[in-house]
Amino acid sequence: MRIDEILTRDAGPGDPGPLFSFEFFPPKTPDGERNLQDALARLAPLAPAFVSVTYGAGGSTRARTIEIVKSIKRDHGLETMAHLTCSGATVAELHAILDEMAAAGIDNVLALRGDPPAGAARWSRAEGGLEYSHELVALIKDRYDFAVGAACFPETHIEAASPEADLQYLAHKVGAGADFLITQLFFDNAVYVDFVARAREAGIDVPIIPGILPITHVGQLERMTKLCGASIPPALERELRAREGEPEAVVDFGVAYATLQCAELLAAGAPGIHFYTLNRSPATRAILSALRLTATANTLA
Ligand SMILES: Cc1cc2nc3c(=O)[nH]c(=O)nc-3n(C[C@H](O)[C@H](O)[C@H](O)COP(=O)(O)OP(=O)(O)OC[C@H]3O[C@@H](n4cnc5c(N)ncnc54)[C@H](O)[C@@H]3O)c2cc1C
């Protein structure tokens, strides 16, 4: 089913409530493959609205992304979304990938410019390829019937000239046909609330789904936030520092923090939560299970 249709289903007796989704990445090793399969087996029973599979930096996982998306649909019966980037591909190659996705029965594509390949400081356009994600959105909408999502950055994209310019280009992306947006990870809900308000003022009227990373490892968090430019609020950083050398305490705290963060976002009107699972199940499983219980309790109250 198309994600834009899931997002716009009428509220009513059959209203499924907020949309929860999980993001996975194509593993590179047999151990990584086992982690992914284990995470899928444990998270599938939570019946997410969809799961998405990333596209390797520099366009490195083309075949794997499609293969994994197909297998998730086939083996777990879950709705899926394939990420696709402009990286390392000509327009003709992008058409070929999209043809393959359509033939595989994929309904949803997240259209991105792409991260620079490992070791490269900057992203650069492939000869005969596209420069920006709004061009990819337009290319997809011109020829295909996919529901198209795109990325957005509550704390402004790391290469953007200014927050205003970034928002203006985001409006182009939506104007080109993006049906919904998923945010980069963030840890301060005020950042999301302010961003949504600015986006609405800029005329961006599509659903904006917050992307949430449950913190499970401080070093990994620092690497990821450095790469994407997300900030760690000082109070959060203090709590993490207080647990230095206690990996289990970090995981417990990360689950507690993300659960509260998600509950507050949903109460503030977010249409759902997209979890960056990093191919691990325990944290996302605990958070979503607790959120669902709370939602049930609220309904029964
Ligand atoms: C939910 C989510 C999923 C992701 N999945 C992947 C993935 O699977 N694979 C991967 O490689 N990366 C992924 N990324 C990372 C993403 O590819 C990078 O953050 C990338 O640097 C930006 O992608 P974009 O699609 O927002 O780019 P764009 O929208 O093209 O924007 C890139 C930069 O160009 C600027 N810009 C846009 N249009 C113009 C214009 N017309 N003129 C001048 N400047 C312009 C923007 O302000 C921004 O600074 C994901 C990010 C998110 C939030």
The ligand as a Gaussian input file, in Angstrom:
#p B3LYP/6-31G(d) Opt

LIG

0 1
 C       15.194000       9.895000       6.535000
 C       16.535000       9.928000       5.837000
 C       16.976000       8.817000       5.122000
 C       18.203000       8.831000       4.468000
 N       18.598000       7.724000       3.762000
 C       19.777000       7.740000       3.070000
 C       20.185000       6.626000       2.264000
 O       19.494000       5.605000       2.191000
 N       21.354000       6.716000       1.581000
 C       22.150000       7.842000       1.631000
 O       23.195000       7.859000       0.970000
 N       21.795000       8.909000       2.386000
 C       20.635000       8.891000       3.100000
 N       20.248000       9.984000       3.842000
 C       21.150000      11.123000       3.936000
 C       20.970000      12.145000       2.791000
 O       21.217000      11.549000       1.552000
 C       21.993000      13.255000       3.057000
 O       21.657000      13.938000       4.238000
 C       22.226000      14.221000       1.914000
 O       23.373000      14.993000       2.267000
 C       21.075000      15.183000       1.660000
 O       20.043000      14.556000       1.021000
 P       18.760000      15.336000       0.492000
 O       17.976000      14.360000      -0.259000
 O       18.118000      16.121000       1.569000
 O       19.498000      16.381000      -0.519000
 P       18.979000      17.671000      -1.249000
 O       17.539000      17.915000      -1.021000
 O       19.477000      17.593000      -2.653000
 O       19.792000      18.820000      -0.475000
 C       21.223000      18.745000      -0.374000
 C       21.778000      20.154000      -0.093000
 O       21.602000      20.978000      -1.258000
 C       20.852000      22.135000      -0.950000
 N       19.981000      22.352000      -2.120000
 C       18.862000      21.653000      -2.456000
 N       18.357000      22.119000      -3.626000
 C       19.201000      23.116000      -4.048000
 C       19.241000      23.952000      -5.190000
 N       18.306000      23.879000      -6.151000
 N       20.258000      24.856000      -5.300000
 C       21.216000      24.942000      -4.326000
 N       21.228000      24.174000      -3.220000
 C       20.244000      23.259000      -3.092000
 C       20.087000      21.811000       0.332000
 O       19.835000      23.002000       1.089000
 C       21.061000      20.896000       1.041000
 O       22.044000      21.645000       1.727000
 C       19.024000       9.994000       4.529000
 C       18.604000      11.115000       5.273000
 C       17.372000      11.096000       5.924000
 C       16.924000      12.300000       6.710000

